[in-house]
Amino acid sequence: MAGALSAPFHAWRRALSGSASGTESASTIWALKNISLEIKRGEAVGVIGRNGAGKSTFLKILSRITEPTLGEADIHGRVGSLLEVGTGFHQDLTGRENIYLNGAILGMKKATIERKFDEIVAFAEVEKFIDTPVKHYSSGMHMRLAFAVAAHLEPEVLLVDEVLAVGDAAFQKKCLGKMGDVASGGRTVLFVSHNMQAVSQLTRRCVVLKSGECYFDGPTAEAIRLSLADQQGRADERGEYTASSGKPNNHVASARVLASEGDGLHQWGRPITFEFVLQIREPRTSLCFSFQVVNELDQPVCHFWDLGSQAPYRYGAGVFRLRCHVPRFRLYMGSYTLKTWLSERRSNTLAECLEGICPFEVTMQGIPREEYDWARGACAYLEDAAWQPVEEVDGQQRVFADAEEVARRADLVFDAEVAT
């Protein structure tokens, strides 16, 4: 069937001291092992996992860039792949020439490429540079043109690696939309990414790779939950971060979340404090610190800025402890991490950016709900509010005085319905 693939194989790489023979030694490192799965035509499947899990090797085998040591990968249909910036481009050829070259490699007829040409160029936003050799393109231009070619020349199987991270947010959104169109058009998409929001948006099925093996193959929501739980389980301590020794210049030496229940567990609506220790060796008057709370899908849900012009670390070197206190922290139940920025605003330079630190959990435990149980993913924020029933009589709105009146009028309505 066109657009389908199956992949039972082993793939491995040798350590520098390993043997070139087929005999496995103690220095042999398996990049992939015991992978066996089938992807049907029209499926959009995510591939996630930690760095070094084997995701990129998996796609390279499917793209015929790397041969598996054992087993085989069968693909039925034309394959368009986007694995690394510039892959498949001849650097001395222009963008126009590379579009025709890639189309020919995919087995497309010249008339088909010409029909798609204007659409490809417009999507890649490189109209002014289409006759410029691609060796003069920036990495973002490379990526935009490569994705446009791979997605528009009607491949029956589209393989996309984390390379989309090169683009800006607007172009990433456009790429996700295009991949969704490809999948909905009956073609197959295999998408490797660390962006859980993108994977969640594009796919319903997801494969989690762990240490080169298939850890999970099933619904995307469950795959993301398992992957994030595995990452958090490997953290040294929940709610805490300590920098490695020997970091140069300005950086975050440590961070912690002082949650209500301790050990990285916080009950919704209670006070919470975020604490950071900054090691400043080169103070600047425009030095700025801020942080975000990020949810399970890598989405920032709130952003906090520092003391501004009053920040003491702007005026002298040393170690500075900062605390950010939130009297009622109302983020909805779920798993969260912190992302920090230490930058110099005047020169727009970044000293340090930390992601995925201080994992912590917000729980709704102890907060009763009569109608139905709390469920993860229902919302991002839950605010206290005062509700008032309002009655409209002759065009005039009237707020009921109290709960007793609400109950009394509800009984009157019920009695009237019974009577009829």
N, C-alpha and C positions, 0 to 999 in steps of 0.2 A: 504494500500500500504506500503510495507516495506521501511523503511528509512524516513517515513514522521512523522510529529508530529503536534498536535494542542493543544493550551493551553489557554482556557478561565478559569481564576481563580482569586481569591483573596488570598493573603498571608499576614500574619501579625505577629508581635512579640509584646509582652507586656513589658511595662516599669516595673522596679522593684516594683513599687507601684501598678501595675495593678492587676486586678482581674483574677482569673483562670477560671471564668465562661464564658459562651458564650456571656454575655452581654457586649457590647462595652462601655467603660468608657472614660472619658476625658484624661486618661493617656495612652490609646491605640495608638500605632504607627503602621500604615500600612506600611510594607516594600514593598508590591506590591498591586495594586488595579486596578480593571477594565482592566486587561490585557487579550486581546483576539486576537489571531493570528494563522495563519496556515502556516507551512513550508513544502514544498513539497520535495519529494525524489530528491536528487541530487543538492539541493540548498546549497550554502555556504552563511550564513547570519551572519553579524556582530551585536554585541550588545554593544552600547557605552553609555556613560553618566558620570556625575560627581560622585565622591565618595559618597556612600550612596544612589544612585539612585535606587538600587535594583537589580543590574546586577548579583551578585553572588547568591543571593537568588533565582533569576529566574532559574539559572542553577541547583541549588540544588534541586529545585522542579522537574525539568525535569529528574534529576538523581535519584529521589525517596529517596533522603537523608532527605528532608523536605516535609511534607505533607501540601498542601494548606488548609487554613481555610474554604474556599468556592470554589466551582467549581472543575475542574479536568484538568489534563494534560495527553493526550493520545499520546503514542509513539508506532509506528508500526515498530519493528525491534530491533536488538541487539544494546545496547548503550555502547559506550566506553567513559568514562569521565575522565578529568584531571582537578580537581578543586583546590586542595591544594597539596603541596609537601608531598609525602608519603601516600596520601590517597589510601586505598585499599591494602597497603603493610603490611605484618606481619613483625615487626621489628626484630624478632629472626630468621626468615628464610633467606636463602641466596637469592641472585639475581636470580639464576636459579630456586629455588623453588617458588619464587614469580611470575615468568613468568608463570609457570605451574598453580599456584593457580589462578592468574587473568584470564588466559585462560579458566579454568574450570568454573569460575564465569560467564564469558561471554557465556558459553555454547559450547565452542569449544571442539572438540575431541582431544585426545592426539596426534594422528597422524598429525593433522593440526598444533598443537602447535610446534611439533618437526620439521615440514617442515619450519616453520617461525622462529625457534629459533635462528639460526646463523644470520639471517638478523636483528633480534631485537637487539642482543648483539652488532653487528657491528655498527648499527645506534646509539645506546646509548653510544658507546665508553667506555664500562666497561669490556672488555674481561679479564683483569687481576684480576678483583674483582668479577667475576660472582659467585664464590663459597664462597664469604664473606657475613656474615649476613648484611642486609641492614641498621641495626642500626649504623653501622660503616661508612656508606656512607655520603659524604657531601651533602648539599642541592642541589647542581648542579647535582651530580650523581643520587640522588633520582629523580629529575625532568627528566633527560635524559632517565632513564630506564622506568619511568612511562609513558612518552610520547611515547616511542618506543613500549611499550606493547599496549597502547591504540590505536595507529595508525596502527599497523601491524597485529593485530589479527582480522582484517576484520569486525569492527563494522559497522552496517548500519547507525548509528547516532553517530557522534563524537562531544562531548561537551568539549570545552577547555576554561578555565578561564585565567586570567592574569598571571598564574603561569609561563608562558614562559619567563617572565621578569627575572627569576632566572638565565637563561642560558646566555652564552656570545653571542656576535653578530653573530659569525659564526654558532653556533648551532641554534639560533633563525631563521636564514635564511634557514637552513636545515629543521627545523620544518615547516616553512611556505610552503616550497616546497612540503613537504610530505602531508600537509593538502590540498594543491592544487591538488595533485594526488588523494587523497581520494575523493575530491569533483568531480573531472573530471571523476572518476570511477563510478559515479552514486550514491554515498553515500552522506549523509547529514552532513554538518558541521555547528555548532553554535559556534561562536568565540567571546568571551568577551575580550576587550583590551582597554587600554588607548593609545596605539600606533596607531595613525591615519594612518601612512604609511603602517603598517602591515594590518590593516583593509581594506584600499584602495586597496592593492595588492591582497588580498585573496577573497574579497566579492564584489558582485554587488548590493546586497540588505542589508540594515542595519536598525536596530531598535534602536531608541534613547529613553532611559528611563529617566524620569525626575520626581523626588519626588515620585517614585514608580509607575508611570503611563506611558503608551506608548505615548510619545510626538510626535514621527514620525516613520513611517514605509514606506520605499521606497528606491530609488536609493542611493547608498553609498555616492556618491559625495555630494548630497544635504544633507544627514544626517550629514556628517562631517561638512559641512558649518554651519548648524543650531546649532550643538553642540558647535562648537568653538565660534559662535556668542553669544550663551547663556553664555558661560564661560567669554567672554570678557565683556559682558554686566553687569556681576556681579562684575567686578573689580572696586575698589574704584575710580580710575582715570586712564584714558588712558595715557600710556607713563610714569607712575610714580609708584614707590614702596617705602614703608616705613616699616622697620622692627618693629615687635611687641616689646614692652618694656621688659626688663629683660633678653635679650639674653646674654649668658655667653661668655667669652673669645673673640676671634677674629671673626668678622662677618661684613657683608655689612649692614650698618645702613640705607641707602637709595640709590635709583637709579632713573634716569630719562632719557628719550629720548627727546632731544631738536630738534624736527622735524621742517621742514621748515614752515609748515602752523600752527603749534601750536596744542595743544590738541591731540597729538598722530597721527597727519596726516602729511605725508611727500610726497612731489612731487618728482618724479623720477629725478635723475641727479643733485639735489640741495645739498648744504652742510648739514651735519647732525652731531650732537654731542651727545655722550653718556657720562653721568656723574654719578660717583659713590662716595659715602662717606663710607669709611672704619673705623670701630671702632676697634682699635688694642690695646689689653691689654697685649699680650705676643708676642713681636716682635721676629722674627727669621731671620737670614741672608739668609735663603733659602725660605722665604715666597714668594709666587707667586700669582698674581691675573690675571685672564683672563675671557673672556666672549664670547659667541656665539650669533649670530642672528639666530633664529630658525623659520622655516616656518610653515604653517598650518598643515602639516603632521608630525610634530615633527622632521623634518630633519634639521640638522645644515647646514646653507648655507654660513656662513663666521665666522672666529674665530679671535679674537684680543687678543694679549698678552700685558702685562703691561711694565713698564720701565726697567724691569730686575734688574741688579745690582744697578741701580740708584734709585730704588724705595725707598722713604724716610721711609715708614712704616716698612722696614726691620730693622731699626736701633734705633727705639724708639717707645714708646707707645703714643697713642693719637688718634685724629680724623684727617683723611686724605681725601682730596677731589681729585679725579682723573678725568680727562677729556680725552676722545678719540674723535678726530675730523676727519671726513672723508670729504674731499673737494667736491667730487662728488659721491654721494651714488646712485649706479646704479642697485640695486636690483629691479627685475621686480614687477609689481603691485601685491598686495596681503596683507595678514595679517601676522604679525610677532610678536615674543616675544623674550625676552632675557633669556639666561641661564648663570649663573656665577659660577666660581670656585674660592675659596680661599683655598690654600693648601700649605703644606710645602714639597717642592720638595725633599729635602735631605732624609727625613724619609718616603716619599711617603704617608703622612697622609693628609686627607681632613678635613679642618676646617669647611667649609660650601659650600653647593651647592644649588643654587636657580634655580628653573625652572618655566617657564611660566610667568615671571614678565614683567612689562612695555609693555603691548600690544600696538602696533602701526600699522598704515596702510600706505602702499606706493601706491600712485595713479599716473595714467598717464594723469590726467586732465590737459588741456592746452597744451598738446603735440599732434599736428595734425598727422593724419595718413590717407592717401587718399585711400589706397587699401581696407582696411576693419577695423572694430573697434578693439580696444584692447580687449583681452579676458583673463580672469584669468586662470592661470595654463598653459599658452602657453610656458613659459620658467622660469628659475630662475634668470637670469642675462641678462641685455641688455647693451651692450657696444657701445660707439660711434666708428664709423669706417669710413674710406675714401674708396669709391669704385671707381675703374677705369676699364673701358672696354678695353680689349686687343684684337688686331687683329693679326692673324697668317698668314703671307705671305711667301711662299717658305721656310717654316720651321723657319722663324724668327718672334718673337713676337714684336708687336709695340703697345705702349700705345697711345690711341687717345689724341690729344692735349687738347681739351676742349669740353664742352657740345655742342657747335655749330657744331663741326665736327661729334659728335655722332648723332645729330639730322639729319644732312645732309646725312650721310651714311644710316641712318634708312629710310629716304625718298627714296634714291636710291634703296634700297632693296624692299621697298613697290612698287615703280614704276615698277621694274623688274617683281615682282610677278603679278601685274595687266596686264602687257604686255603679259605674257605667258598665 
